[in-house]
Amino acid sequence: QLQVLHEPLIDEDPVFIATCTERELRKRKKRKFSLWVRQCSSTGFICQIYVHLKEGSGADGLDALKNKPQLHSMVAKSLCQNASGKNYIIFTGPSITSLNLFEEFEKQGIYCCGLLSTRKSDCTGLPPSMLNNSETPQSRGQYRIRMKGNMSLICWYNKGHFRFLTNAYSPVQQGVIIKRKSGEIPCPLAVEAFAAHLSYICKYDDKYSKYFISHKPNKTWQQVFWFAISIAINNAYILYKMSEAYHVTRYSRAQFGERLVKELLGLEDTSPSH
């Protein structure tokens, strides 16, 4: 039920990047596409991917929509087109979060919780008083709330102002953020939920990004193909860890990938005695 829209971390050519000079890094061609995913924030399973070409010739090309809210809104709608009516809660970053998009999703039975940025987000329709930082000093954990129907705009202070837009959590429900040094910091439940589920995605990126298959052809479709294969293998490993087979033979991600390749090549001995 809890999912995240984001761009996954992809470690491209880790050996090359570790050994090349700064001049070679500058010359290295960047990817000609942008990869977005809709990902389960409790298991890491990637439910859907969206590939957008950076050199699209049409009005919806990434170059034409660069740094514009309509690009990220279009990406979010494409990723969530099969999620209507399932009561999903979608977490979004500042580039996607907007009042218009969240209201449109709510009509489809999709609920949202997103981090808001006055610099990166589309703030159309939001009260200016909540977007400006208060001049009076605030203590950590203090927050202000403005509501419009089911939509809540939360301004929470923790060594800086953080703004959240949500229609998935009640703003009066209390949560807590646990810090190693400062201990527990009070916050609305929406803030706690956002921090918890986004932190899991960071852990997923740290664990699985190094297993993306590195490929350096000039053909964009080949790069997309190998990235899609990498995501499929990671998804298969996640399902394997959720199955009973994992409790019998606990393969690591590297061991799982090695056995998968051997089976695809017909090199794995699948006899009962093995």
Order of alpha helices (4+ residues) and beta strands (2+ residues): beta-alpha-alpha-beta-beta-alpha-beta-alpha-beta-alpha-beta-beta-beta-beta-beta-alpha-alpha-alpha-alpha
